[in-house]
């Protein structure tokens, strides 16, 4: 059973100000490098990195990672187009597709593994969506079984796949994560300041 990840690193980072948040220093490298490394060390079978804004700089930041890139020419249209770009690049060869966001540095390898393993244990070649949960809050990354690929590719709303999850809630399995901060993303300067002050240590 195979699982691929679409690592979305295409956003314009407008709320951070003049700097691209993904390229900000963190953990002896950049925020995007740290976040990607946590995913890459998981049991995921394949990753495609979707670029958009400052694509060449993102590629340079991850140039040692020896992985696949796919560029979204329509990245300004919203998250959905980047997800669709990643799925097309993966050519529908996998049983499951994880939507992984590049601005979530609090997620650790163990979190990704817990979600992937939950899918592998639960998938019976029927529609399945794995949604991480902390308390009563749902977040990312979400895993969709291959049965949802046509629906995702035809999805018109720009903000991602939330509406698909809501429409197909009978197929959702919730998986609890232990870290209270796992869903925290980095959008504003104050978010980044909290991150570097906490200085979380990368997990194995």
N, C-alpha and C positions, 0 to 999 in steps of 0.2 A: 504494500500500500504506500503510495507516494504523496508527498505534500510539498507544494511550492509556495513561496512567499513573494508577494509584490511589495517591494520596499519603496514607498512613495517619497521621493525627495525632489519634488517639482514645484513646490509652492514659492510664492514671491516674497514671503516674510515681511509683509508690509507693516504689520503691527510692531515689529521690532525696531523700526526706524530705518536708518541708512544701511545697517549691516544685515547680511544674510545670516539668520540665526543658526543655520546648519553649519556654518563655517566658523562660528565662535569657538574660542579655545575651551577645551574641556578634557580632563583626564589625560594629559600629556599629548593631546592631539586636537581633534575637533569634535563638536557635539555629534555630527553625522557619523564620524568614524566610530565613536564610542557606541552609539546606538546600533549601528550596523553590525559591529563586532559581537554584541550580545546576541543578536539574531543568528549570525553566521555560526557561532559556536553551539547552536542548538542542534536538534536532530532533524532539522528541515532538510529536504532532499535537494532543493534548488531555490535560488533567489534571483529575481530580476530587479534591478534598480531602475526606477522610472525617474528620469530627469525632466526639467523644464526650465525654470528660472536659473540663470547662471550655470547652465549644464556643464560647461567645461571645467569650472571651478569645483563642482561636485565630483566630477570624474577624477580630477587631480587629487582631491581629498581622499578618494577611495581607490587610487590607482594600484595600490599594493594588494588589493583584495581579490584580484583574479576572478571577477564575476561578470555577469551579463548586464548590459545597459540597454534601455529602450527609451528613446526621447519622445516626449509628448509635445507635439507642436501646438496643441490647443490647451496647454496647461492653465492659461488664464481663464478658461471656461469653468474650472472647478475640479474638485477631487474625482468625480466620477470618470472624467475623461482620462485621468492618469491611471485609474484602476483598469479601465478598458484597454489602455495601451499595454499595460503589464500582462493582462490575460492574453491578448493577441500575440505578444512576444513569446509567451510560454506554449502557444500552439495547442492548447487543450489536451495535454499529454499526462495530466496528473489527476489523482483522485480528489484532491482538496487544494484550495487556494486560500492562503492567509493574506489578509490586507494589513500590512505593517506600516505604521507611520514613522517617519524619520525624526520627528521632534518629540519622542517619548523616551528620554534617556533613563528614566527610573525603572523601566522594564528590564528584567534580568534574564539571562539565559534560562534559568529555572522556570520562569513564567512562561516563556515560549514553549519549553518542553512540556510543561503541564497541559497546555492547550493542545499541542500536537498529539500527545499521547492520549488525551481524552477523545480526540477525534478517532484515532486509530482503534481504540477500544470500543467505540460506540458505532462506528460506521458499518452498516450492513448493506451497502450498495443501494441505499435509499436516501432521499433528500435529508441533509443534516447541516445545521449551522451551529457552530461552537461560539458562544459569546462569553467573554470573561466578566466576572462580577466581583465587586468588592462591597460587602454589605448589601445594600439595596441598589447600588449604582452599577450600571452596565458601561462597558468601555471597549477599547481596542487592545490588541488586534483580534479581529473576528475571522473565523475560518468557515468558508463555504464549500460544501461538497460540489463535485463537478456537475451535478444536476442543475445547479443554479447559473451556470455559465451563460446560457442563452439569455436569461432574464437580466443578468448584470450587463451584458453587452448591449442590450436594447434599452437599458435604463436611461431615462431622459433627465431626471433631476440632477442638478450639478453637485450637490453636497455630499455625495457618497451613497452608501448602500443601506442607510438606516431604514428607508421606506421598504426596502426588500425584506429586511428582517421583520419589521412590523407586520407586513403582509403574510409572511410565512412563519408566524410565531409558533405554530404547532410543531414545526421541525427544529425548534431551537433547544439546545441543551446548554444550560448555564454551568460555568466552571468557576469556582471561587479561587481568587488569588489571595495570597497572604499579605503582600505589601500594601499598606494603606495609600502609598504615593504612586503606585504603578500607573495610574491613569493620568497623572499630572503631565501635561505637555508644556512646551516652551513657546509662548507666543509673544509675551511682553518683556521688556527689560527687567521688570521686577521678578518674573519667573526665572530668568537666567541668573539673576543675583541670588535668589534662594538656592538654586542648584549649585552654584560654585561655593556658596557659603556652607552648604551641607557637606559637599565633597563626598558623595557616595563612592564607595569603592567598587569597581567592576567585579562582577561575580564570575565564577567559573562556568 
